[in-house]
Amino acid sequence: MANAVEKYRAECALHESERRFEAVFDDPFSFIGLLETNGTVIAVNQTALDAVDERAAVVEGKPFWETPWWSFSADVQAELRDRIDEAADDAFVRFRTRNRTKKLGCLVLDVIIRPVHGESDTVETLIVEGRSVENHDGWSETLR
């Protein structure tokens, strides 16, 4: 009986953790992604996908700088690769750059890339977040 109770508590804790992750990840005002340390896309939130009118399957597994948000400029792609490398080397990275969307055109984004450490305290993944620094009233509705 004790094992069943422990298993139930563990399942509840996991469900709660997943719910909290989704609440943060699905921010309607931020483009959020989870990357491998080499820049490969693991996942991106729906807001980012809506901005380029794509499905997750189109961007997942690709180098982040080769995705539709960045494909308009080789210079922007090179800067993004460099910034991902910095974050993979355990740096908190923040910068401004341009980003292309299908529905809003080019945006200036404040981008943060932060390392996520595993149990061995090494960088295992990267979280990337971009927020427009421009005023787009009702922009999340426009993206949908």
Sequence and secondary structure as in RCSB ss.txt:
>XXXX:A:sequence
MANAVEKYRAECALHESERRFEAVFDDPFSFIGLLETNGTVIAVNQTALDAVDERAAVVEGKPFWETPWWSFSAD
VQAELRDRIDEAADDAFVRFRTRNRTKKLGCLVLDVIIRPVHGESDTVETLIVEGRSVENHDGWSETLR
>XXXX:A:secstr
 HHHHHHHHHHHHHHHHHHHHHHHHT TT EEEEEETTSBEEEE HHHHHHHT  HHHHTTSBGGGSTTTTT HH
HHHHHHHHHHHHHTT  EEEEEEEEETTTEEEEEEEEEEEEE TTSSEEEEEEEEEE S  TTHHHHH 
